[in-house]
């Protein structure tokens, strides 16, 4: 239950780094290329940098670091909201308890199965399941039954969900042990803001009021056997520079105490939400310029982590940020329970927030393919035990890329054969051929070609 975030420390190192010496900034950028991460004091200098030329070098470094760790792949997933009942009153969220005009929904298991069928028939293999935080009406038992239901759904073309990551209210250790048994991948939980006074203001009532209990949930998850965890901050609630350093301190504390840092860091930017005052008028809005900068700095500071970008952002902004360190993206998203079955004009009255990118999964895949990114639905690491420390041992030196690139090609080939439109399939086949010609060495190229042929012949779920 120990609160390890010191606001004064963060404010002080930002103050000391104000108007940074360009030579010092260049030294820090050079250090980042070593893929060993950066201490908070160095990150403060990068955050305080306003020189356009140096910021350009920061963006360039982030791009190179992401390529060195994960290559050109982008993992795709869909969020599955199963309920919007909530006991909290967060001022930035459409699900907040005092939003009396919200259409409250808790999907039945049959409705959840139908949502999953829609997603599978679009080609999704990975889900992020989440709901409002309501101890009684969105209980752990309900959530676990929903996970079991989603995994059980099978559709044509070998459609199935191979991995479910979850975003769920903090639990005790015993609760995390139970959750682990459902076969989840990563457990995600956002602190939202690391600034104590802002946290208190944004969470006036409900279980979420307890800053320290939420902050230490990742430690309890690790104790409960969940060794892949994901964190995030909601940028726009407080100064983005403070939040980046809060995320870094959280990551370092986890490494120190548990031996494993965050598997993912999410970078949502505050977007409008129905009857949510702080979302309608963000207290500390983050410009596009600063958003790209903070994404790049997080990649440099925590090079091994997967970085998640959602459909909160517009298609244009997502395209720009993909190159700055992002490795996982949502696509074809809905943020209201039941939204995949019914695309109603009133959907916003049940949604958590508004979407910036409303394109279909296939449209997103075509776009990123034409930009040279390899779309991936891979779930191999979870299923082969490459999680927690084992994953970090491969990711930190950049060795995970040999698995990521290869498995991305296999899972993408499945998508192209089973779900893609003609235009997407043509673009995808060209990209796969380009990777065969330029990326894979002779021995691995033969193995990849042999398995691609097996996929052509009807084999599915191929991975190494």
C-alpha positions as a printed Julia matrix, in Angstrom:
464×3 Matrix{Float64}:
   0.0     0.0     0.0
   3.05    2.27   -0.03
   2.72    5.41   -2.15
   6.05    5.75   -3.95
   5.29    8.76   -6.18
   6.87   11.94   -4.79
   5.33   15.02   -6.41
   8.02   17.33   -5.04
  10.8    15.2    -6.53
   9.18   15.3    -9.97
   8.58   19.04   -9.83
  12.16   19.65   -8.65
  13.88   17.69  -11.42
  11.69   19.42  -14.01
  12.67   22.77  -12.5
  16.37   21.87  -12.52
  16.16   20.8   -16.17
  14.51   24.0   -17.38
  16.25   25.61  -20.39
  18.52   22.57  -20.88
  21.96   22.86  -22.4
  21.81   21.52  -25.99
  25.02   19.53  -25.52
  23.54   17.77  -22.51
  20.41   16.95  -24.5
  22.51   15.51  -27.33
  24.4    13.33  -24.85
  21.11   11.98  -23.47
  19.81   11.22  -26.96
  23.04    9.37  -27.74
  22.66    7.37  -24.51
  19.11    6.39  -25.47
  20.4     4.57  -28.57
  22.05    2.02  -26.25
  18.51    0.6   -25.52
  19.08    0.61  -21.76
  16.5     3.24  -20.91
  16.99    6.59  -19.21
  16.86    7.77  -15.57
  14.22   10.35  -14.55
  16.75   13.18  -14.4
  17.73   12.65  -18.04
  14.1    12.33  -19.11
  13.36   15.67  -17.44
  15.92   17.34  -19.72
  14.27   15.84  -22.81
  10.83   16.93  -21.63
  12.04   20.5   -21.08
  13.61   20.68  -24.53
  11.79   23.15  -26.8
  14.44   23.48  -29.53
  12.83   22.25  -32.77
  16.06   20.8   -34.13
  16.68   18.81  -30.94
  13.07   17.65  -30.85
  13.57   16.39  -34.39
  16.53   14.33  -33.14
  14.39   13.0   -30.28
  11.73   11.85  -32.74
  14.36   10.26  -34.96
  15.9     8.41  -32.02
  12.51    7.05  -30.92
  11.84    5.73  -34.41
  15.19    3.94  -34.52
  14.77    2.48  -31.04
  11.33    1.09  -31.86
  12.67   -0.45  -35.08
  15.61   -1.98  -33.19
  13.34   -3.58  -30.56
  10.18   -4.53  -32.46
  10.88   -3.95  -36.14
   8.13   -2.54  -38.35
   5.24   -4.55  -36.89
   2.05   -3.13  -35.39
  -0.07   -5.45  -33.26
  -3.83   -5.01  -33.72
  -6.6    -5.54  -31.18
 -10.17   -4.48  -30.45
 -11.6    -3.25  -27.14
 -14.67   -5.15  -25.91
 -16.75   -3.18  -23.43
 -19.1    -5.53  -21.61
 -20.7    -3.1   -19.12
 -20.78    0.64  -18.38
 -22.09    0.43  -14.81
 -19.73    2.3   -12.48
 -19.47    3.24   -8.81
 -16.89    5.95   -9.46
 -17.53    9.57  -10.34
 -14.46   10.4   -12.44
 -14.93   13.83  -13.98
 -13.38   12.84  -17.33
 -15.38    9.66  -18.03
 -18.76    9.12  -19.65
 -19.34    6.09  -17.41
 -19.2     8.2   -14.21
 -21.86    7.46  -11.62
 -23.52   10.9   -11.75
 -24.1    10.78  -15.51
 -27.83   10.16  -15.16
 -28.43   10.42  -18.92
 -26.12    7.54  -19.81
 -27.82    4.39  -21.09
 -26.56    1.84  -18.56
 -25.83   -1.6   -20.0
 -24.41   -4.89  -18.69
 -24.24   -7.42  -21.52
 -25.51  -10.94  -21.02
 -23.23  -13.83  -21.92
 -25.27  -14.35  -25.09
 -24.79  -10.71  -26.05
 -21.07  -10.94  -25.35
 -20.82  -14.01  -27.58
 -22.55  -12.12  -30.39
 -20.15   -9.19  -30.0
 -17.21  -11.59  -30.26
 -18.71  -13.2   -33.37
 -18.78   -9.82  -35.1
 -15.15   -9.15  -34.17
 -13.96  -12.59  -35.26
 -15.69  -12.22  -38.62
 -13.75   -9.0   -39.16
 -10.51  -10.88  -38.46
  -9.68   -9.98  -34.87
  -7.72  -12.47  -32.75
  -6.88  -10.25  -29.77
  -9.26   -8.43  -27.44
  -8.96   -5.96  -24.6
 -11.94   -6.68  -22.36
 -13.07   -3.94  -19.98
 -16.03   -2.53  -18.12
 -17.01    0.14  -15.62
 -15.75   -0.28  -12.06
 -18.78   -1.49  -10.11
 -17.97   -4.06   -7.37
 -21.5    -5.5    -7.29
 -22.92   -5.14  -10.81
 -19.65   -5.67  -12.73
 -18.14   -8.19  -10.35
 -15.05  -10.32  -10.82
 -17.27  -13.39  -11.2
 -19.18  -11.67  -14.03
 -15.96  -10.6   -15.69
 -14.42  -14.06  -15.48
 -17.54  -15.63  -16.99
 -17.34  -13.08  -19.82
 -13.71  -14.08  -20.51
 -14.67  -17.75  -20.64
 -17.55  -16.93  -22.99
 -15.37  -14.9   -25.34
 -12.75  -17.64  -25.57
 -15.43  -20.22  -26.37
 -16.77  -18.45  -29.46
 -15.72  -19.99  -32.79
 -16.7   -18.79  -36.26
 -15.99  -19.75  -39.86
 -12.47  -19.54  -41.37
 -11.06  -20.7   -38.05
 -12.29  -17.54  -36.36
 -11.34  -17.47  -32.68
 -10.02  -15.17  -30.01
  -6.54  -16.34  -29.09
  -5.72  -13.84  -26.38
  -7.74  -11.57  -24.11
  -6.01   -8.77  -22.27
  -8.07   -7.13  -19.54
  -8.57   -3.72  -17.98
 -10.23   -4.19  -14.62
 -10.55   -2.42  -11.27
  -7.77   -3.13   -8.74
  -8.02   -6.44   -6.93
  -6.53   -8.09   -3.88
  -3.88  -10.77   -4.48
  -6.43  -13.6    -4.25
  -8.56  -11.87   -6.89
  -5.57  -11.63   -9.22
  -4.86  -15.33   -8.69
  -8.41  -16.13   -9.77
  -8.13  -13.82  -12.78
  -4.87  -15.47  -13.82
  -6.62  -18.86  -14.1
  -8.9   -17.56  -16.89
  -5.96  -17.5   -19.3
  -5.65  -13.75  -19.74
  -2.66  -12.07  -21.31
  -1.81   -8.64  -19.94
  -3.53   -6.93  -17.01
  -3.93   -3.21  -17.7
  -4.71   -0.45  -15.23
  -4.18    3.28  -15.65
  -3.33    5.6   -12.79
  -4.93    8.29  -15.0
  -2.88   11.04  -13.35
   0.14   10.69  -11.08
  -0.31   14.19   -9.62
  -1.87   13.72   -6.2
  -3.93   16.9    -5.99
  -5.26   16.42   -9.53
  -6.06   12.78   -8.78
  -8.07   13.84   -5.73
  -9.97   16.46   -7.72
 -10.76   14.15  -10.65
 -11.99   11.3    -8.43
 -14.37   12.93   -5.93
 -16.14    9.73   -4.92
 -16.14    5.97   -5.36
 -13.53    3.23   -4.77
 -11.17    4.88   -7.25
 -10.59    7.74   -4.8
  -7.8     5.71   -3.17
  -4.62    6.79   -5.01
  -2.25    4.39   -3.24
  -4.49    1.33   -3.65
  -4.65    1.9    -7.39
  -0.93    2.69   -7.65
   0.08   -0.59   -6.0
  -2.33   -2.82   -7.95
   0.44   -3.83  -10.35
   2.48   -5.14   -7.43
  -0.46   -7.24   -6.23
  -1.01   -8.53   -9.78
   2.59   -9.7    -9.91
   2.18  -11.38   -6.51
  -0.94  -13.05   -7.88
   1.0   -14.57  -10.76
   0.18  -12.09  -13.54
   3.61  -11.14  -14.82
   2.55   -9.07  -17.85
   1.08   -5.76  -16.75
   0.25   -2.56  -18.61
   0.09    0.98  -17.25
  -0.88    4.37  -18.62
  -1.76    7.99  -17.92
  -4.63   10.01  -19.35
  -2.82   12.95  -20.89
  -4.67   16.21  -20.45
  -5.55   15.97  -16.77
  -2.26   17.5   -15.63
   1.05   18.68  -17.12
   2.18   15.98  -19.57
   5.79   16.36  -18.42
   4.83   15.42  -14.88
   2.8    12.45  -16.1
   5.64   11.05  -18.22
   7.93   11.13  -15.21
   5.2     9.54  -13.07
   4.94    6.68  -15.55
   8.7     6.24  -15.57
   8.93    6.19  -11.76
   6.12    3.63  -11.67
   7.96    1.45  -14.2
  11.24    1.69  -12.29
   9.56    0.82   -8.99
   8.03   -2.29  -10.53
  11.39   -3.38  -11.89
  13.01   -2.8    -8.51
  10.35   -4.59   -6.48
   9.15   -7.31   -8.88
  12.02   -7.7   -11.35
   9.69   -6.92  -14.27
   8.7    -3.58  -15.76
   5.52   -2.83  -17.71
   4.75   -5.04  -20.7
   2.87   -2.08  -22.18
   2.42    1.64  -21.63
  -0.73    3.27  -23.0
  -0.75    6.88  -24.12
  -4.41    8.01  -24.33
  -5.07   11.7   -24.79
  -8.18   13.15  -23.17
 -11.07   13.24  -25.66
 -14.67   14.51  -25.29
 -17.07   12.23  -23.43
 -20.8    12.49  -22.81
 -21.57   14.57  -19.68
 -17.95   14.43  -18.48
 -16.87   18.02  -17.6
 -13.11   17.46  -17.52
 -13.22   15.7   -20.9
 -15.27   18.47  -22.5
 -12.79   21.07  -21.28
  -9.44   19.39  -20.51
  -7.54   21.04  -17.62
  -4.17   20.67  -19.38
  -4.76   20.07  -23.09
  -1.85   18.43  -24.93
  -1.07   19.82  -28.38
  -0.26   17.53  -31.31
   3.33   18.79  -31.15
   3.69   17.89  -27.47
   1.88   14.58  -27.93
   4.39   13.4   -30.52
   7.21   14.57  -28.3
   5.96   12.71  -25.21
   5.41    9.49  -27.18
   8.99    9.62  -28.45
  10.42   10.33  -25.0
   8.55    7.4   -23.41
   9.96    5.12  -26.11
  13.47    6.35  -25.31
  13.01    6.11  -21.55
  11.41    2.63  -21.5
  12.63    1.08  -24.77
  11.5    -2.49  -24.06
   7.83   -1.73  -23.41
   5.03   -2.11  -25.91
   3.34    1.23  -26.54
  -0.41    1.27  -27.15
  -2.25    3.88  -29.22
  -6.04    3.78  -29.37
  -8.71    5.13  -31.7
  -9.07    8.21  -29.51
  -6.69    9.82  -31.99
  -7.59   10.72  -35.56
  -6.37    8.63  -38.46
  -3.93   11.39  -39.46
  -2.42   11.71  -35.99
  -2.16    7.94  -35.6
  -0.23    7.73  -38.86
   2.29   10.26  -37.56
   2.73    8.62  -34.16
   3.12    5.06  -35.46
   6.69    5.89  -36.4
   7.59    7.33  -32.99
   7.51    4.19  -30.89
   3.99    2.78  -31.04
   3.85   -1.01  -31.31
   0.18   -1.86  -30.59
  -3.01   -0.22  -31.89
  -6.74   -0.72  -31.65
  -8.84   -0.7   -34.82
 -12.53   -0.71  -35.69
 -13.27    0.17  -32.06
 -16.52    0.79  -30.2
 -16.55    2.1   -26.61
 -20.18    1.32  -25.78
 -21.32   -2.14  -24.64
 -23.03   -3.87  -27.56
 -21.58   -1.41  -30.04
 -20.28   -4.0   -32.5
 -23.76   -5.39  -33.09
 -25.61   -2.08  -33.25
 -24.08    1.05  -34.75
 -26.69    3.49  -33.46
 -26.62    7.26  -33.72
 -27.35    7.2   -29.97
 -24.27    5.06  -29.21
 -22.51    8.03  -27.6
 -25.09    7.88  -24.78
 -23.6     4.55  -23.68
 -19.94    5.17  -24.61
 -16.95    5.95  -22.43
 -15.51    8.56  -24.82
 -15.71    9.76  -28.43
 -13.66    8.12  -31.17
 -11.2     9.95  -33.4
 -10.56    7.12  -35.86
 -13.78    5.4   -36.97
 -12.33    3.35  -39.85
 -12.95   -0.37  -40.15
 -10.26   -2.91  -39.3
  -9.63   -3.58  -42.99
  -9.29    0.13  -43.77
  -6.76    0.54  -40.97
  -4.81   -2.51  -42.14
  -4.67   -1.26  -45.71
  -3.41    2.12  -44.51
  -0.64    0.8   -42.27
   0.38   -1.78  -44.87
   0.82    0.9   -47.52
   2.95    2.83  -45.0
   5.3    -0.15  -44.64
   4.13   -1.47  -41.26
   3.43   -5.19  -40.95
   0.06   -5.78  -39.24
   0.19   -8.48  -36.58
  -2.4   -10.55  -34.73
   0.29  -12.64  -33.04
  -0.35  -14.16  -29.61
   2.62  -16.54  -29.55
   4.53  -15.08  -26.61
   1.6   -15.52  -24.22
   0.99  -19.08  -25.33
   4.64  -20.18  -25.28
   5.42  -18.63  -21.9
   7.45  -15.71  -23.22
   5.99  -13.41  -20.58
   7.23  -11.41  -17.62
  10.98  -11.67  -17.12
  11.4   -14.12  -20.02
   9.85  -11.58  -22.38
  11.94   -8.74  -20.95
  15.16  -10.73  -21.38
  14.38  -10.91  -25.1
  12.91   -7.44  -25.53
  15.56   -5.36  -23.79
  18.43   -6.31  -26.14
  16.14   -6.33  -29.18
  16.07  -10.11  -29.6
  12.26  -10.33  -29.47
  12.14   -8.86  -32.97
  13.09  -12.18  -34.6
   9.9   -13.69  -33.18
   7.74  -10.59  -33.68
   8.55  -10.06  -37.33
   8.13  -13.72  -38.29
   4.9   -14.28  -36.38
   3.5   -11.02  -37.7
   3.95  -12.31  -41.25
   2.19  -15.59  -40.4
  -0.81  -14.0   -38.68
  -1.08  -11.33  -41.39
  -1.11  -14.02  -44.08
  -4.06  -15.66  -42.33
  -5.91  -12.35  -42.31
  -5.24  -11.73  -45.99
  -6.59  -15.15  -46.97
  -9.62  -15.21  -44.69
 -10.87  -11.65  -44.23
  -9.13   -9.01  -46.36
 -10.74   -7.04  -49.16
  -9.07   -7.46  -52.58
  -7.19   -4.15  -52.28
  -5.85   -5.02  -48.83
  -4.86   -8.51  -49.9
  -2.92   -7.17  -52.89
  -1.08   -4.61  -50.74
  -0.44   -7.2   -48.05
   1.01   -9.78  -50.41
   3.38   -7.15  -51.8
   4.56   -6.24  -48.31
   5.12   -9.87  -47.33
   7.14  -10.44  -50.5
   9.17   -7.32  -49.77
   9.96   -8.62  -46.3
  10.94  -12.02  -47.71
  13.34  -10.27  -50.09
  14.8    -7.77  -47.64
  14.28   -8.88  -44.02
  14.78  -12.61  -43.64
  18.15  -14.32  -44.06
  18.46  -17.45  -46.21
  17.79  -20.12  -43.56
  14.93  -18.27  -41.9
  13.52  -17.24  -45.27
  13.11  -20.9   -46.24
  11.35  -21.69  -42.96
   9.03  -18.68  -43.39
   8.23  -19.61  -46.99
   7.48  -23.21  -46.03
   5.05  -22.14  -43.3
   3.43  -19.52  -45.52
   2.71  -22.32  -47.97
   1.11  -24.34  -45.18
  -1.13  -21.37  -44.42
  -2.02  -21.16  -48.12
  -2.92  -24.86  -47.93
  -5.3   -24.3   -45.02
  -3.24  -24.58  -41.83
  -4.04  -21.89  -39.25
  -2.54  -20.59  -36.02
   1.07  -20.91  -37.2
   3.74  -19.36  -34.99
   7.24  -19.85  -33.58
